[in-house]
């Protein structure tokens, strides 16, 4: 529950406690999707952050 409150600004622990289970699960699913998208963006940025002017070209065998 604390992770949800930290992820969604304006949400309080009391709000989470009063939610229906269906709404709670939907919120957890939304948070997981946000975290996955953030992880993909971070990996993409790391993959493309090479030295300036250097291209990474796959070698054909």
N, C-alpha and C positions, 0 to 999 in steps of 0.2 A: 504494500500500500504506500509506503514511504517513497518508493521509486516513482509511482504514478504522480504523487503530489509534487515531487521534484521535477518531473518531466513536463507536466502541464501547469503553466503559470496560472495562478488564480484559483486553483483547486485546493481545497483543504481536506484534512484527514476526516473531518466530520462529514464533508460532502461524499467522500468515498464510502464511509460507513453507512450512509443513508441510501446509497444506490441499490437498485435492483441488480440481481446477479447478471442478468442479460446485459444491462448497461455497463456493468463493471467489466465483463468479458469483452465487450466491444471497445472499451477504452484501453484495455490491455492489448488487444489486437492492434489498435491504432498506434500505440506506443511502440510495439514491436516492429511495425512497418516503418515508423519514423527512424528507429535505431538501425534497421537494416539499410535503409536508404542512406543514412549518414555514413555507415560503414562502407557502402559501395562508393560513395563520393570520395571518401578519404583514400580508399585504395586506388581509385582512378587518378586522383591528384598525385599520389605518390608514384604511380606508374609513369605519369607524364612529366614528372619533375626531374629532368636530367640536366646535364650541362648545356648551357645555351649554344645553339648551333650544332649540336651533336644529334644525329638521327640514329634511331635504333632500327636497323633493318634486319629482318630474319635472313639467315644464311640458308641457301638451298643446297641440298646434298644430292 
